[in-house]
Amino acid sequence: FPARLRPPGPRPSQPPHLGRSLQQQRAARLLLRRTPRLTALFCANDELAIGALQSARALGLNCAADVSIIGFDNINASLLAMPPFTTGVVIR
């Protein structure tokens, strides 16, 4: 497609969540690099927390010993994260 006809957002061959996930990992990696004494990271949701875990590992950090990562919303994927992380949920 010519650029002017292409719909905004990720290209059709790229799943929409992949672009967002990579951006989240980059943001977490940048934060962890710029703040070496950071001891905890509270993420707005579990998807961000999973990206932060991956970024921390890529930087050679030990999750739990070097940095604690906390998510929020208790999605099913959080159960599969390694190492496990704390997640919050609001019960109404």
C-alpha positions in Angstrom: 0.0 0.0 0.0 1.2 3.5 -0.6 1.8 5.3 2.7 -1.2 7.6 2.4 -3.5 4.6 1.9 -2.0 2.4 4.6 -4.2 2.3 7.8 -2.5 3.8 10.9 -0.9 1.4 13.4 1.2 -1.7 12.9 1.5 -3.3 9.6 -1.0 -6.2 9.0 1.8 -8.8 9.1 2.7 -7.7 12.6 0.2 -8.6 15.4 -1.0 -5.4 17.1 0.1 -6.5 20.5 3.7 -7.3 19.4 4.5 -3.7 18.6 3.1 -2.5 21.9 4.9 -5.2 23.9 8.3 -4.3 22.3 7.8 -0.7 23.1 7.0 -1.6 26.7 10.1 -3.7 27.0 12.2 -0.9 25.5 10.7 1.6 28.0 11.4 -0.7 30.9 14.9 -1.3 29.8 15.6 2.4 29.4 14.2 3.1 32.9 16.3 0.3 34.5 19.4 1.5 32.7 18.9 5.1 33.7 18.1 4.3 37.3 20.7 1.7 38.4 19.7 2.0 42.1 16.0 1.3 41.3 14.8 -1.4 43.8 11.2 -1.8 42.7 9.0 -1.2 39.6 5.2 -0.9 40.0 3.7 -1.5 36.6 0.2 -0.3 35.6 -0.7 -3.8 34.4 0.7 -7.3 34.2 1.6 -7.0 30.5 4.0 -4.2 31.4 5.3 -6.2 34.3 6.1 -9.2 32.1 7.9 -6.8 29.7 9.8 -5.4 32.6 10.8 -8.9 33.8 12.2 -9.6 30.3 14.1 -6.3 30.2 15.5 -6.8 33.7 16.8 -10.3 32.7 18.3 -8.9 29.5 20.2 -6.4 31.6 21.5 -9.2 33.8 19.4 -8.2 36.8 18.1 -10.8 39.2 14.4 -10.2 39.7 13.6 -10.2 43.4 17.2 -9.8 44.5 18.1 -6.7 42.4 14.7 -5.3 41.5 11.1 -6.2 42.5 8.5 -6.0 39.8 4.8 -5.6 40.6 2.0 -5.8 38.2 -1.7 -5.1 38.3 -4.8 -6.7 36.9 -4.0 -10.4 37.5 -4.2 -11.7 33.9 -3.7 -15.4 33.2 -0.3 -14.8 31.6 1.0 -13.5 34.9 0.8 -17.1 36.2 3.3 -18.2 33.6 5.9 -15.5 34.2 9.3 -16.6 35.4 10.2 -15.6 37.9 6.7 -15.1 39.4 5.8 -11.5 40.3 3.3 -9.9 42.6 0.1 -8.7 40.9 -2.8 -6.8 42.3 -6.5 -6.9 41.6 -9.5 -4.9 42.7 -12.4 -6.9 44.0 -15.7 -5.2 43.7 
